């Protein structure tokens, strides 16, 4: 785990929790390599970033999720019309489909080892958190403690984001993508989220029970979270 910057910057108590969660995740989920072999490095890195958003919930391990499909490169996703004719093709680096998550390893590795401030693993597992209550609507399972308040802040932030266009364009696709992208920002670009969407940032601090700004302050000379 030493090659993961984020892991190195966690306080000792959270390292203990994430170590436990990683082992459980690897033991409970089935990793399937498509056109590639799955090794311990791949399992550990995917498990770490999958478990990071739930680091405050020691016993949470994505109960609806069974499979992790890992591809060596980005995937061509085909969309068909009603007649079975290809309508369009898209290159994707990951996808969440309820009981399974797909990850393109070349994209995930590039983002992690070269610190791109994006993370397809966090993104797709944010979708899984959204999916856990059975509806894809941008409201994660952890937000049900104060659902009404979170929903109000989230919806207002989504409307504001569409007008201001500060975040990555993919965030404006729908509420589910807005949640996944802003979760990436929360963990990897927290200052941006805090400055432009302060109320949403505070809500994420509550539901994730985690403050990435504290990590940024301690290690600001090593990593650029801006």
N, C-alpha and C positions, 0 to 999 in steps of 0.2 A: 504493500500500500504506500510505500514511501514515495513512489513516483507521482502520486496524486497530491497536488498542491493543497487542495481544499481540505483533504483529510489531515494533512500535517498541521493545518492552522486551527483545527478544532481543539477546544479545551479537553483535558484528560477525561473528565466525566462523560462527555459526549462521544469521545473515541471509544470508550468502553461500551456505550449503548450501540453505536453504529457497528462495532465489531460483532456484537451479538446478532444484530439485525441482518448483517451481511451473511453470516453463517446460516441463519435460518432461511433467508431468501434463497440461497444457493441450494440448500437441502430440499426446499419445498417446491421450487419451480423447475420446470423441465426446459433446459437449454437445447435448442436445435440449430445446428449449423447448416445453412444452405450454401452448397458449393464451397464450404470451408470447414476447418476443424475448430472446435471450441476448446480453448485452453483455460487454465486457471486465471490468467490475466484478464481475459475477456469476461469471465464470470464475476470476478471481484470488482472490476470497474463498473460494469452494468449494475451489479447489486448495490454498490456504494451510492451511485447517483440516483438509483431507483429508491433507495431507502432514505436519502438525505431529506426530502420534504417531510417525511414522517419521523424524523429523528427524535422528536419529543414524545412519540407514541411507541414505546418500546415493543409492545406486543402486536402492533399492527403490521400485517404482512400481505396486503392486497389479496384478501380472501377470494375474490372473483377471478384472479389471474392464475393461469396454469402454465402457459407456454411463453418462452422468449425465443423468437426466431431471429437469427443473426445472419445477415448477408455481407459478403465482402465489400460490395460497392452499392452506390445508390440504386434504387429500384425503379423500374418503369411501371407505373400504375396505369392501367387502361380503363377508360370509362366507355361503356357501351350504351347505345340507344335501345329503344324497345325492340328493334328488329335485330339486335345482336351485332350491329355494325359499330366499329370503334368510332366514338365521337371525339375523343381527345386523349392524349397521353401526357402523363406528368412524371417528372423525376422526383422521387421522395426519398428522404433520408431516414424516415421512421413512420410508424403508424400504430395506433392503439385501436384494438378491435374487441374490447371487453375481456375475453378470457385469454387474449394473446397480445403481445407487443412485438412489433417488428423493428429492428435496429439495423441500419447500414453501418457496418463497423468502420469503414474508412472515414466517414463523416464524424462519427462519435470520437474516434481516436484523434483526428485532426483538431477538433474543438477542445478536447481535454488537454492534450500534450502541448498544443500551441496557444492555448488560452484565447479562444476566439470570442469569449463573452457570450457564446451561445452554447446550448447543450441539448442535443436531440433526446438524450436519455431523460433528463429532467422534464423536458417538454412532453414526451409521450407518457411518462408516469404521472404527470399532472392530469392528463386526460383520464388515466386510470382512477385517480382520486375523484375526479368528476363523475366517472361512470359508476362508482361503488354504490351509490344510492339508486341506481337504475335509470337515471335520466341524464343525458348529456346537455347541460345547460349553463356550465361555467360556475356552478355552485359545488364545491368539494364537500366530501362527507364530513370533514372536520368543522365546517362552517355551520352545521346544524345545531350547535350549541346556542347560537344567536342568529338563526337563519334570516329573519326579517331584516335585522339591521345590516347584516353583511350584504344581503341582496340589494338593498337600497344604495349602499356605498358602491357596490360593484357595478350596478347598472348606470349610475351617474358617472362613474369613471369611464365606463365603456363609451357612453355618449360623448364625453369630453375628448377621449382619445380619437374618436372618428373625426372630430372637428379639427383637432390640433395636429394630428399625424406625426407625433413625436416618436412613437414606437415603430418597430419593424412592421412593414405593411401587412404581413400575415396576421397580425393581431386584430385587424379590422374585419376579417372574414366573417366572424360570428362570435358570440359570447364564449363558446367553448375554447376557440383559438385565442381569444383575448385572455382568458384565464391561464392557459398553458404558457403563452408568451410572457405574461406579467409574472408568472411564477419563475420563469427563467431569469427575468430581470431582478426579481427579489433576491435570488441566491447569487447571481453573478454580476448584476449592475444595480445594486441596491440604492446607491445615491441618486441615480436617474429616476428610479421609481419613487423614491422619497421626495425629491424636489418637485416632480411634476404631478404626482398622484399621492399626496401625503396621507390622505384618509385611507386609501386602499392599502398603502404600505403599512399603516398602523393595524388595519384589519388582518393583513397577512402575518404580522408579528403575533397577533392573538391566536390565529388558527394554527400556525406552524409552531408557535411557542419558541421562536428562534429570532435572534436579531443579527443579521449579517453585517450590519454597520459596525458592530463591536469587533468583528473579525477584520473588517476593512481598516478600522482605526489602528488596531494592533499591528497589522502587517502592511500598512499603506506604502511602505518603502520597497516592498517585495512584489506585491500584486497591484495592478491598476484596476480598481473596481469602477472607475468613473464611466 
